[in-house]
Amino acid sequence: MDWSIISAEEGMATMTPGKSTSLDLSVQSFPFRTHQMIEYCHEHEADTACFLEGESGDWNVVAIKNKHRLEEVHLDKFKVCQSKEKDGKAAFESFRKQLGNYGFIRVNKARKVMLYTHRDNLFRKGDITALKDIKILPPTKKDDVSVNEAESITECREVKAELAAVKTQLQKVEKQIQDNQSAMKTQLQNI
């Protein structure tokens, strides 16, 4: 029997036999459930979350306008992420971390409205076919991060040393200019 997604009433996928699709997409996946939740909010609660048109002209920016409402109602309703709270409710912080794990990038620093986009532009309004290509990113090795941090610290120290040398040279040039100006004043007074 061939199962396809027909509708998303009240935010839950309804699986119906009959219609054919070539999608190899798990309705259990984080990207699919998140997409379903944002699509639902876009249509029914745009003041909570919605898609926005990105620079490319695609509707590929996710705007989270009311994180408390998203956390209190929709994360559980759509079973987007596992609960880490005692009360059994999924926390927004867990959702945010999952976004990062799947390659979503926050593209603003505002506190009221948070904007996210997928790094490979695979999360777009009305396009569930691209969701199958969204995979969890491999974890970064702590040693790699330590090496990168050490390299950055070394580079900063080198730049700081170069800056100090330039500052010393600048002070010498300023001193020479002052000395030349004083000498010129003296010569002009003697004329």
N, C-alpha and C positions, 0 to 999 in steps of 0.2 A: 504494500500500500504506500502511496506517495503522499507525504505530509507537507503542507506549505503554510506559510503565515498568511492569514487572510485579513485579520483586523487586530486592533489593540484597544478593546473596550475596557474602560476603567483602568487603563494602563497595563493590563495583563495580556500576554500573547494568547490568541485563540488559534489552536492548531486544528486544521480541517483537512480531511482527506480529499483528494480529487485534483486540485490544481497542481501543475508541475512547476518546479523551479530547479535550477541547476546549482543553487546555493549549497555550500557545505558549511553551514553556519549553525553553531550551537546556540539555542535560545537560553542556555545556561551561562553563556559567557558574559563577562563584565562589559565588554564593549557593546554587545547587543542589548543587554538590559539598560545600560546607561543611555544608549541611543533611543530606546523605546521610552524611557522616562523623560528625556529632553524633548522628544517629539510630542509626547502627551502634554507636557507643560507648555510647549510652544503653542499648541492649539487651544488648551483649556486654562492654563494659568501662566500666562506670559510674564506676570509680575513676579513669579518665582524663578523661572528659568526659561531660556529660549535660545534659538539659533539667531545669529546675526550674520549679515553679509560681510565677508572678509575682503581684503584688498584684491584677491584674485577674482572676485565676483561670485565665488561659491559661498553658500551659506554654511561656512565651516568654523565659525566662532561660536563657542558655547558661552552664554552669559548667565551667570548665577546671580540673581538679583536678591533673593531672599534665602540665605543659607539655612536659617532656622526652620523655615517652612519646608524646605527640601529635606532637611534632617528629620523633622518631626513626622512628615507625612510620606514623602515620595521614596526615600531610600528604602524604607521597609516595604512599602506598597509594591515596588518593582523588584524587591530583593536584589538590589544592586551590589551590596557588599555585606559581609558577615558582621554580626553584632559583636562589639567588643565592650559593650556597656553591661552593667548589672541588670538593668531593666529590660534587656533584650533588644533594645533599639540600636540600629546602626548609627554610628557617629559620623558627622561630616568629616572629621579629621581622617578617619579610615578611608572614606570616599576620596578625599583629596590625595592621599598617599597612593591609592590605587590608580588614580588618573596619572600620576607621575610614573608609576610602574609600567603603564601601558603606552607611554610616549606622549602624554599630553603636557603642554607647556603653558604656564600662566603668562599671559601677554600684557598684563597691566599690574599696577601696584595699588589700585584703589581698594578701599576697604568695603565700600557699599556694594559695588558690582564687580564680581570676579570674572575675568575673561580667560577662557582656555581655548587652545587649538591643538590639533594633533600634529606632531612634528612632520609627518609624511602626508598631511592633508587627506587622511583616510576617513575622517569622521565628519560627514556632511549631511545636512537636512535632506531627508527623502532618499538617501542612498544607503541601503543596508548591504549591498553587494561588497563594498569596500571593507566592511567590518571584519570579514574573514581574514583579512591581511593584517589586522592589528594584533600583535603578539605582545606578551609580557617581555619587557626588556631584561637582558641578563643583568644580574646584580654587578655593581662595580666592586672590584676587589679593594679591600681596605689598604693593602700595600700600594696599589696603584695610586690611590688618593694621597697616601703619605708621600710617595715619591713626587707626585705633582705638587703637593704643598711645599715640599722641601725645595723643589726647583723654583717655585714661585718666590719663596723666601730669599733664595740665593739671588734670583734676578732682581728683586726689590733692593737687596743690599748693594748689588752692583750699580743699579741706577742711582741709588742714594749717594754712593761714593763718587760717581761721575758728576752728579749734581753738585756735590760739595766742591769738586775740582773746578767746575765751571764757575761756581760762586766765587771761589778764590781768584780765578783769572779775571772775573768781572770787577772785583774789588781793586785789583792791581791796575786795570785799565782806567777805572774811575779815579784812582790816585794819580796816575800819569796825566789825565785830563786836567785835574785840579792843579797839579804842579805846572803844567804848560800854561794854564790860564793865569796863574800867579806870575809866571815869568813874563808873559805877554803884557800884563798890567804894569809890571815894573818897567819894562822896556818902553811902553807908551808914556809912562810918567817921566821917563828920562828924556824923551824927545821934545 
